């Protein structure tokens, strides 16, 4: 299958999924898109990092709970 075939398949899939097809490159520059992506990733990363518990900390918590209970 050639690239044109894949493009058509993707367009057909999007139409079936009732998604809007893009007909041009849009108005956002590559630089602005990269800045936005980096900003959003940093927000995501901070949130995910705040939820992270290492295996060591998880095991210590379990041991302390078993010891006192």
PyMOL Python script that loads the backbone (N, CA, C, O; Angstrom):
from pymol import cmd

cmd.read_pdbstr("""\
ATOM      1  N   UNK A   1       0.855  -1.177   0.000  1.00  0.00           N
ATOM      2  CA  UNK A   1       0.000   0.000   0.000  1.00  0.00           C
ATOM      3  C   UNK A   1       0.898   1.237   0.000  1.00  0.00           C
ATOM      4  O   UNK A   1       1.898   1.289   0.715  1.00  0.00           O
ATOM      5  N   UNK A   2       0.544   2.190  -0.778  1.00  0.00           N
ATOM      6  CA  UNK A   2       1.301   3.447  -0.858  1.00  0.00           C
ATOM      7  C   UNK A   2       0.769   4.452   0.165  1.00  0.00           C
ATOM      8  O   UNK A   2      -0.298   4.260   0.749  1.00  0.00           O
ATOM      9  N   UNK A   3       1.533   5.523   0.368  1.00  0.00           N
ATOM     10  CA  UNK A   3       1.151   6.549   1.346  1.00  0.00           C
ATOM     11  C   UNK A   3      -0.233   7.111   1.036  1.00  0.00           C
ATOM     12  O   UNK A   3      -1.028   7.334   1.949  1.00  0.00           O
ATOM     13  N   UNK A   4      -0.527   7.339  -0.235  1.00  0.00           N
ATOM     14  CA  UNK A   4      -1.848   7.876  -0.610  1.00  0.00           C
ATOM     15  C   UNK A   4      -2.963   6.942  -0.144  1.00  0.00           C
ATOM     16  O   UNK A   4      -4.031   7.397   0.265  1.00  0.00           O
ATOM     17  N   UNK A   5      -2.709   5.639  -0.208  1.00  0.00           N
ATOM     18  CA  UNK A   5      -3.701   4.669   0.260  1.00  0.00           C
ATOM     19  C   UNK A   5      -3.924   4.768   1.757  1.00  0.00           C
ATOM     20  O   UNK A   5      -5.058   4.700   2.230  1.00  0.00           O
ATOM     21  N   UNK A   6      -2.824   4.933   2.512  1.00  0.00           N
ATOM     22  CA  UNK A   6      -2.939   5.082   3.956  1.00  0.00           C
ATOM     23  C   UNK A   6      -3.676   6.365   4.324  1.00  0.00           C
ATOM     24  O   UNK A   6      -4.482   6.387   5.254  1.00  0.00           O
ATOM     25  N   UNK A   7      -3.393   7.420   3.590  1.00  0.00           N
ATOM     26  CA  UNK A   7      -4.081   8.693   3.840  1.00  0.00           C
ATOM     27  C   UNK A   7      -5.578   8.520   3.647  1.00  0.00           C
ATOM     28  O   UNK A   7      -6.375   8.996   4.455  1.00  0.00           O
ATOM     29  N   UNK A   8      -5.957   7.838   2.577  1.00  0.00           N
ATOM     30  CA  UNK A   8      -7.379   7.607   2.301  1.00  0.00           C
ATOM     31  C   UNK A   8      -8.003   6.736   3.393  1.00  0.00           C
ATOM     32  O   UNK A   8      -9.118   7.009   3.837  1.00  0.00           O
ATOM     33  N   UNK A   9      -7.303   5.705   3.826  1.00  0.00           N
ATOM     34  CA  UNK A   9      -7.814   4.829   4.903  1.00  0.00           C
ATOM     35  C   UNK A   9      -8.033   5.627   6.189  1.00  0.00           C
ATOM     36  O   UNK A   9      -9.055   5.478   6.859  1.00  0.00           O
ATOM     37  N   UNK A  10      -7.064   6.469   6.519  1.00  0.00           N
ATOM     38  CA  UNK A  10      -7.196   7.279   7.726  1.00  0.00           C
ATOM     39  C   UNK A  10      -8.367   8.247   7.608  1.00  0.00           C
ATOM     40  O   UNK A  10      -9.152   8.396   8.544  1.00  0.00           O
ATOM     41  N   UNK A  11      -8.484   8.900   6.462  1.00  0.00           N
ATOM     42  CA  UNK A  11      -9.609   9.812   6.245  1.00  0.00           C
ATOM     43  C   UNK A  11     -10.933   9.072   6.374  1.00  0.00           C
ATOM     44  O   UNK A  11     -11.868   9.579   6.993  1.00  0.00           O
ATOM     45  N   UNK A  12     -11.022   7.872   5.791  1.00  0.00           N
ATOM     46  CA  UNK A  12     -12.254   7.076   5.887  1.00  0.00           C
ATOM     47  C   UNK A  12     -12.555   6.718   7.331  1.00  0.00           C
ATOM     48  O   UNK A  12     -13.706   6.789   7.760  1.00  0.00           O
ATOM     49  N   UNK A  13     -11.525   6.331   8.090  1.00  0.00           N
ATOM     50  CA  UNK A  13     -11.714   5.986   9.496  1.00  0.00           C
ATOM     51  C   UNK A  13     -12.228   7.189  10.277  1.00  0.00           C
ATOM     52  O   UNK A  13     -13.142   7.059  11.091  1.00  0.00           O
ATOM     53  N   UNK A  14     -11.645   8.356  10.031  1.00  0.00           N
ATOM     54  CA  UNK A  14     -12.080   9.560  10.741  1.00  0.00           C
ATOM     55  C   UNK A  14     -13.518   9.930  10.391  1.00  0.00           C
ATOM     56  O   UNK A  14     -14.280  10.366  11.255  1.00  0.00           O
ATOM     57  N   UNK A  15     -13.882   9.757   9.138  1.00  0.00           N
ATOM     58  CA  UNK A  15     -15.266  10.041   8.720  1.00  0.00           C
ATOM     59  C   UNK A  15     -16.245   9.101   9.414  1.00  0.00           C
ATOM     60  O   UNK A  15     -17.295   9.529   9.894  1.00  0.00           O
ATOM     61  N   UNK A  16     -15.891   7.805   9.463  1.00  0.00           N
ATOM     62  CA  UNK A  16     -16.752   6.825  10.134  1.00  0.00           C
ATOM     63  C   UNK A  16     -16.887   7.161  11.610  1.00  0.00           C
ATOM     64  O   UNK A  16     -17.954   6.977  12.197  1.00  0.00           O
ATOM     65  N   UNK A  17     -15.817   7.652  12.210  1.00  0.00           N
ATOM     66  CA  UNK A  17     -15.804   8.017  13.624  1.00  0.00           C
ATOM     67  C   UNK A  17     -16.433   9.387  13.869  1.00  0.00           C
ATOM     68  O   UNK A  17     -16.431   9.890  14.992  1.00  0.00           O
ATOM     69  N   UNK A  18     -16.958   9.968  12.825  1.00  0.00           N
ATOM     70  CA  UNK A  18     -17.593  11.287  12.887  1.00  0.00           C
ATOM     71  C   UNK A  18     -16.640  12.359  13.387  1.00  0.00           C
ATOM     72  O   UNK A  18     -17.041  13.268  14.115  1.00  0.00           O
ATOM     73  N   UNK A  19     -15.373  12.250  12.992  1.00  0.00           N
ATOM     74  CA  UNK A  19     -14.371  13.269  13.317  1.00  0.00           C
ATOM     75  C   UNK A  19     -14.226  14.217  12.131  1.00  0.00           C
ATOM     76  O   UNK A  19     -14.462  13.849  10.980  1.00  0.00           O
ATOM     77  N   UNK A  20     -13.834  15.433  12.445  1.00  0.00           N
ATOM     78  CA  UNK A  20     -13.655  16.435  11.396  1.00  0.00           C
ATOM     79  C   UNK A  20     -12.285  16.263  10.746  1.00  0.00           C
ATOM     80  O   UNK A  20     -11.281  16.099  11.441  1.00  0.00           O
ATOM     81  N   UNK A  21     -12.243  16.301   9.427  1.00  0.00           N
ATOM     82  CA  UNK A  21     -10.983  16.192   8.700  1.00  0.00           C
ATOM     83  C   UNK A  21     -10.328  17.556   8.581  1.00  0.00           C
ATOM     84  O   UNK A  21     -11.001  18.563   8.358  1.00  0.00           O
ATOM     85  N   UNK A  22      -9.025  17.581   8.730  1.00  0.00           N
ATOM     86  CA  UNK A  22      -8.287  18.820   8.528  1.00  0.00           C
ATOM     87  C   UNK A  22      -8.061  19.011   7.037  1.00  0.00           C
ATOM     88  O   UNK A  22      -7.667  18.076   6.340  1.00  0.00           O
ATOM     89  N   UNK A  23      -8.308  20.219   6.545  1.00  0.00           N
ATOM     90  CA  UNK A  23      -8.150  20.462   5.109  1.00  0.00           C
ATOM     91  C   UNK A  23      -6.957  21.356   4.798  1.00  0.00           C
ATOM     92  O   UNK A  23      -6.666  21.626   3.632  1.00  0.00           O
ATOM     93  N   UNK A  24      -6.256  21.821   5.853  1.00  0.00           N
ATOM     94  CA  UNK A  24      -5.057  22.623   5.634  1.00  0.00           C
ATOM     95  C   UNK A  24      -4.102  22.433   6.807  1.00  0.00           C
ATOM     96  O   UNK A  24      -4.399  21.683   7.737  1.00  0.00           O
ATOM     97  N   UNK A  25      -2.986  23.091   6.767  1.00  0.00           N
ATOM     98  CA  UNK A  25      -1.965  22.923   7.800  1.00  0.00           C
ATOM     99  C   UNK A  25      -2.309  23.640   9.103  1.00  0.00           C
ATOM    100  O   UNK A  25      -1.648  23.410  10.116  1.00  0.00           O
ATOM    101  N   UNK A  26      -3.306  24.484   9.103  1.00  0.00           N
ATOM    102  CA  UNK A  26      -3.687  25.190  10.313  1.00  0.00           C
ATOM    103  C   UNK A  26      -2.948  26.502  10.470  1.00  0.00           C
ATOM    104  O   UNK A  26      -2.248  26.951   9.563  1.00  0.00           O
ATOM    105  N   UNK A  27      -3.115  27.120  11.648  1.00  0.00           N
ATOM    106  CA  UNK A  27      -2.563  28.451  11.883  1.00  0.00           C
ATOM    107  C   UNK A  27      -1.456  28.468  12.933  1.00  0.00           C
ATOM    108  O   UNK A  27      -0.828  29.505  13.148  1.00  0.00           O
ATOM    109  N   UNK A  28      -1.211  27.345  13.584  1.00  0.00           N
ATOM    110  CA  UNK A  28      -0.224  27.299  14.663  1.00  0.00           C
ATOM    111  C   UNK A  28       1.135  26.912  14.089  1.00  0.00           C
ATOM    112  O   UNK A  28       1.254  25.927  13.360  1.00  0.00           O
ATOM    113  N   UNK A  29       2.151  27.692  14.424  1.00  0.00           N
ATOM    114  CA  UNK A  29       3.500  27.393  13.935  1.00  0.00           C
ATOM    115  C   UNK A  29       4.072  26.188  14.674  1.00  0.00           C
ATOM    116  O   UNK A  29       3.612  25.834  15.760  1.00  0.00           O
ATOM    117  N   UNK A  30       5.059  25.578  14.081  1.00  0.00           N
ATOM    118  CA  UNK A  30       5.731  24.446  14.706  1.00  0.00           C
ATOM    119  C   UNK A  30       6.295  24.864  16.058  1.00  0.00           C
ATOM    120  O   UNK A  30       6.171  24.129  17.038  1.00  0.00           O
ATOM    121  N   UNK A  31       6.909  26.029  16.113  1.00  0.00           N
ATOM    122  CA  UNK A  31       7.503  26.522  17.354  1.00  0.00           C
ATOM    123  C   UNK A  31       6.455  26.663  18.452  1.00  0.00           C
ATOM    124  O   UNK A  31       6.690  26.243  19.585  1.00  0.00           O
ATOM    125  N   UNK A  32       5.303  27.247  18.133  1.00  0.00           N
ATOM    126  CA  UNK A  32       4.236  27.417  19.132  1.00  0.00           C
ATOM    127  C   UNK A  32       3.705  26.063  19.586  1.00  0.00           C
ATOM    128  O   UNK A  32       3.426  25.866  20.769  1.00  0.00           O
ATOM    129  N   UNK A  33       3.567  25.135  18.652  1.00  0.00           N
ATOM    130  CA  UNK A  33       3.084  23.801  19.010  1.00  0.00           C
ATOM    131  C   UNK A  33       4.064  23.101  19.945  1.00  0.00           C
ATOM    132  O   UNK A  33       3.652  22.448  20.904  1.00  0.00           O
ATOM    133  N   UNK A  34       5.349  23.235  19.672  1.00  0.00           N
ATOM    134  CA  UNK A  34       6.364  22.625  20.523  1.00  0.00           C
ATOM    135  C   UNK A  34       6.363  23.255  21.916  1.00  0.00           C
ATOM    136  O   UNK A  34       6.509  22.546  22.912  1.00  0.00           O
ATOM    137  N   UNK A  35       6.201  24.568  21.995  1.00  0.00           N
ATOM    138  CA  UNK A  35       6.138  25.250  23.290  1.00  0.00           C
ATOM    139  C   UNK A  35       4.934  24.773  24.093  1.00  0.00           C
ATOM    140  O   UNK A  35       5.050  24.516  25.291  1.00  0.00           O
ATOM    141  N   UNK A  36       3.789  24.653  23.447  1.00  0.00           N
ATOM    142  CA  UNK A  36       2.572  24.184  24.111  1.00  0.00           C
ATOM    143  C   UNK A  36       2.740  22.746  24.592  1.00  0.00           C
ATOM    144  O   UNK A  36       2.357  22.412  25.713  1.00  0.00           O
ATOM    145  N   UNK A  37       3.312  21.899  23.741  1.00  0.00           N
ATOM    146  CA  UNK A  37       3.521  20.494  24.113  1.00  0.00           C
ATOM    147  C   UNK A  37       4.449  20.397  25.320  1.00  0.00           C
ATOM    148  O   UNK A  37       4.183  19.625  26.241  1.00  0.00           O
ATOM    149  N   UNK A  38       5.517  21.157  25.327  1.00  0.00           N
ATOM    150  CA  UNK A  38       6.465  21.131  26.441  1.00  0.00           C
ATOM    151  C   UNK A  38       5.801  21.615  27.730  1.00  0.00           C
ATOM    152  O   UNK A  38       5.992  21.021  28.792  1.00  0.00           O
ATOM    153  N   UNK A  39       5.025  22.690  27.633  1.00  0.00           N
ATOM    154  CA  UNK A  39       4.313  23.232  28.789  1.00  0.00           C
ATOM    155  C   UNK A  39       3.351  22.191  29.369  1.00  0.00           C
ATOM    156  O   UNK A  39       3.328  21.964  30.579  1.00  0.00           O
ATOM    157  N   UNK A  40       2.561  21.563  28.499  1.00  0.00           N
ATOM    158  CA  UNK A  40       1.585  20.578  28.959  1.00  0.00           C
ATOM    159  C   UNK A  40       2.282  19.348  29.531  1.00  0.00           C
ATOM    160  O   UNK A  40       1.804  18.772  30.508  1.00  0.00           O
ATOM    161  N   UNK A  41       3.394  18.938  28.944  1.00  0.00           N
ATOM    162  CA  UNK A  41       4.138  17.787  29.454  1.00  0.00           C
ATOM    163  C   UNK A  41       4.694  18.083  30.840  1.00  0.00           C
ATOM    164  O   UNK A  41       4.646  17.225  31.722  1.00  0.00           O
ATOM    165  N   UNK A  42       5.216  19.275  31.041  1.00  0.00           N
ATOM    166  CA  UNK A  42       5.748  19.636  32.350  1.00  0.00           C
ATOM    167  C   UNK A  42       4.649  19.620  33.409  1.00  0.00           C
ATOM    168  O   UNK A  42       4.881  19.161  34.528  1.00  0.00           O
ATOM    169  N   UNK A  43       3.456  20.112  33.073  1.00  0.00           N
ATOM    170  CA  UNK A  43       2.328  20.053  34.007  1.00  0.00           C
ATOM    171  C   UNK A  43       1.999  18.603  34.354  1.00  0.00           C
ATOM    172  O   UNK A  43       1.829  18.260  35.524  1.00  0.00           O
ATOM    173  N   UNK A  44       1.912  17.759  33.331  1.00  0.00           N
ATOM    174  CA  UNK A  44       1.620  16.346  33.518  1.00  0.00           C
ATOM    175  C   UNK A  44       2.692  15.689  34.379  1.00  0.00           C
ATOM    176  O   UNK A  44       2.386  14.933  35.300  1.00  0.00           O
ATOM    177  N   UNK A  45       3.935  15.983  34.072  1.00  0.00           N
ATOM    178  CA  UNK A  45       5.053  15.363  34.783  1.00  0.00           C
ATOM    179  C   UNK A  45       5.041  15.729  36.263  1.00  0.00           C
ATOM    180  O   UNK A  45       5.254  14.867  37.116  1.00  0.00           O
ATOM    181  N   UNK A  46       4.795  16.999  36.574  1.00  0.00           N
ATOM    182  CA  UNK A  46       4.742  17.419  37.979  1.00  0.00           C
ATOM    183  C   UNK A  46       3.636  16.674  38.721  1.00  0.00           C
ATOM    184  O   UNK A  46       3.827  16.210  39.845  1.00  0.00           O
ATOM    185  N   UNK A  47       2.482  16.568  38.076  1.00  0.00           N
ATOM    186  CA  UNK A  47       1.349  15.884  38.707  1.00  0.00           C
ATOM    187  C   UNK A  47       1.667  14.400  38.930  1.00  0.00           C
ATOM    188  O   UNK A  47       1.418  13.863  40.009  1.00  0.00           O
ATOM    189  N   UNK A  48       2.210  13.755  37.919  1.00  0.00           N
ATOM    190  CA  UNK A  48       2.537  12.341  38.043  1.00  0.00           C
ATOM    191  C   UNK A  48       3.648  12.111  39.057  1.00  0.00           C
ATOM    192  O   UNK A  48       3.589  11.157  39.834  1.00  0.00           O
ATOM    193  N   UNK A  49       4.652  12.967  39.059  1.00  0.00           N
ATOM    194  CA  UNK A  49       5.749  12.834  40.024  1.00  0.00           C
ATOM    195  C   UNK A  49       5.258  12.988  41.460  1.00  0.00           C
ATOM    196  O   UNK A  49       5.780  12.339  42.367  1.00  0.00           O
ATOM    197  N   UNK A  50       4.260  13.839  41.672  1.00  0.00           N
ATOM    198  CA  UNK A  50       3.749  14.035  43.029  1.00  0.00           C
ATOM    199  C   UNK A  50       3.010  12.800  43.536  1.00  0.00           C
ATOM    200  O   UNK A  50       2.878  12.614  44.745  1.00  0.00           O
ATOM    201  N   UNK A  51       2.530  11.959  42.628  1.00  0.00           N
ATOM    202  CA  UNK A  51       1.816  10.743  43.011  1.00  0.00           C
ATOM    203  C   UNK A  51       2.738   9.532  43.149  1.00  0.00           C
ATOM    204  O   UNK A  51       2.321   8.485  43.645  1.00  0.00           O
ATOM    205  N   UNK A  52       3.974   9.673  42.715  1.00  0.00           N
ATOM    206  CA  UNK A  52       4.890   8.533  42.678  1.00  0.00           C
ATOM    207  C   UNK A  52       5.325   8.112  44.074  1.00  0.00           C
ATOM    208  O   UNK A  52       5.678   8.946  44.909  1.00  0.00           O
ATOM    209  N   UNK A  53       5.295   6.813  44.312  1.00  0.00           N
ATOM    210  CA  UNK A  53       5.817   6.241  45.554  1.00  0.00           C
ATOM    211  C   UNK A  53       6.792   5.149  45.144  1.00  0.00           C
ATOM    212  O   UNK A  53       6.423   4.225  44.419  1.00  0.00           O
ATOM    213  N   UNK A  54       8.020   5.248  45.599  1.00  0.00           N
ATOM    214  CA  UNK A  54       9.027   4.255  45.224  1.00  0.00           C
ATOM    215  C   UNK A  54       8.700   2.904  45.849  1.00  0.00           C
ATOM    216  O   UNK A  54       7.952   2.825  46.823  1.00  0.00           O
ATOM    217  N   UNK A  55       9.259   1.856  45.288  1.00  0.00           N
ATOM    218  CA  UNK A  55       9.066   0.514  45.842  1.00  0.00           C
ATOM    219  C   UNK A  55       9.573   0.455  47.280  1.00  0.00           C
ATOM    220  O   UNK A  55       8.954  -0.178  48.135  1.00  0.00           O
ATOM    221  N   UNK A  56      10.686   1.110  47.540  1.00  0.00           N
ATOM    222  CA  UNK A  56      11.243   1.136  48.894  1.00  0.00           C
ATOM    223  C   UNK A  56      10.260   1.773  49.871  1.00  0.00           C
ATOM    224  O   UNK A  56       9.973   1.214  50.929  1.00  0.00           O
ATOM    225  N   UNK A  57       9.745   2.954  49.503  1.00  0.00           N
ATOM    226  CA  UNK A  57       8.799   3.647  50.395  1.00  0.00           C
ATOM    227  C   UNK A  57       7.521   2.839  50.584  1.00  0.00           C
ATOM    228  O   UNK A  57       6.975   2.791  51.687  1.00  0.00           O
ATOM    229  N   UNK A  58       7.049   2.217  49.539  1.00  0.00           N
ATOM    230  CA  UNK A  58       5.841   1.398  49.620  1.00  0.00           C
ATOM    231  C   UNK A  58       6.070   0.219  50.580  1.00  0.00           C
ATOM    232  O   UNK A  58       5.210  -0.090  51.406  1.00  0.00           O
ATOM    233  N   UNK A  59       7.217  -0.426  50.466  1.00  0.00           N
ATOM    234  CA  UNK A  59       7.537  -1.566  51.332  1.00  0.00           C
ATOM    235  C   UNK A  59       7.720  -1.124  52.777  1.00  0.00           C
ATOM    236  O   UNK A  59       7.264  -1.805  53.696  1.00  0.00           O
ATOM    237  N   UNK A  60       8.386   0.010  52.987  1.00  0.00           N
ATOM    238  CA  UNK A  60       8.565   0.527  54.350  1.00  0.00           C
ATOM    239  C   UNK A  60       7.212   0.830  54.994  1.00  0.00           C
ATOM    240  O   UNK A  60       6.990   0.524  56.166  1.00  0.00           O
ATOM    241  N   UNK A  61       6.333   1.418  54.237  1.00  0.00           N
ATOM    242  CA  UNK A  61       4.999   1.726  54.754  1.00  0.00           C
ATOM    243  C   UNK A  61       4.273   0.433  55.146  1.00  0.00           C
ATOM    244  O   UNK A  61       3.651   0.347  56.204  1.00  0.00           O
ATOM    245  N   UNK A  62       4.371  -0.560  54.269  1.00  0.00           N
ATOM    246  CA  UNK A  62       3.711  -1.834  54.559  1.00  0.00           C
ATOM    247  C   UNK A  62       4.298  -2.467  55.823  1.00  0.00           C
ATOM    248  O   UNK A  62       3.552  -2.957  56.671  1.00  0.00           O
ATOM    249  N   UNK A  63       5.617  -2.461  55.955  1.00  0.00           N
ATOM    250  CA  UNK A  63       6.256  -3.039  57.126  1.00  0.00           C
ATOM    251  C   UNK A  63       5.869  -2.314  58.405  1.00  0.00           C
ATOM    252  O   UNK A  63       5.599  -2.949  59.424  1.00  0.00           O
ATOM    253  N   UNK A  64       5.842  -1.001  58.356  1.00  0.00           N
ATOM    254  CA  UNK A  64       5.478  -0.220  59.545  1.00  0.00           C
ATOM    255  C   UNK A  64       4.014  -0.443  59.934  1.00  0.00           C
ATOM    256  O   UNK A  64       3.683  -0.508  61.118  1.00  0.00           O
ATOM    257  N   UNK A  65       3.150  -0.560  58.937  1.00  0.00           N
ATOM    258  CA  UNK A  65       1.745  -0.820  59.241  1.00  0.00           C
ATOM    259  C   UNK A  65       1.566  -2.195  59.859  1.00  0.00           C
ATOM    260  O   UNK A  65       0.776  -2.357  60.788  1.00  0.00           O
ATOM    261  N   UNK A  66       2.291  -3.186  59.356  1.00  0.00           N
ATOM    262  CA  UNK A  66       2.201  -4.553  59.917  1.00  0.00           C
ATOM    263  C   UNK A  66       2.796  -4.628  61.312  1.00  0.00           C
ATOM    264  O   UNK A  66       2.330  -5.392  62.158  1.00  0.00           O
ATOM    265  N   UNK A  67       3.813  -3.842  61.542  1.00  0.00           N
ATOM    266  CA  UNK A  67       4.486  -3.831  62.843  1.00  0.00           C
ATOM    267  C   UNK A  67       3.595  -3.233  63.924  1.00  0.00           C
ATOM    268  O   UNK A  67       3.558  -3.728  65.051  1.00  0.00           O
ATOM    269  N   UNK A  68       2.878  -2.164  63.577  1.00  0.00           N
ATOM    270  CA  UNK A  68       2.052  -1.482  64.574  1.00  0.00           C
ATOM    271  C   UNK A  68       0.657  -2.093  64.666  1.00  0.00           C
ATOM    272  O   UNK A  68      -0.084  -1.799  65.604  1.00  0.00           O
ATOM    273  N   UNK A  69       0.303  -2.916  63.731  1.00  0.00           N
ATOM    274  CA  UNK A  69      -1.062  -3.450  63.726  1.00  0.00           C
ATOM    275  C   UNK A  69      -1.154  -4.849  64.045  1.00  0.00           C
ATOM    276  O   UNK A  69      -2.252  -5.405  64.070  1.00  0.00           O
TER     277      UNK A  69
END
""", "prot")
cmd.dss("prot")
cmd.show_as("cartoon", "prot")
cmd.util.cbc("prot")
cmd.orient("prot")
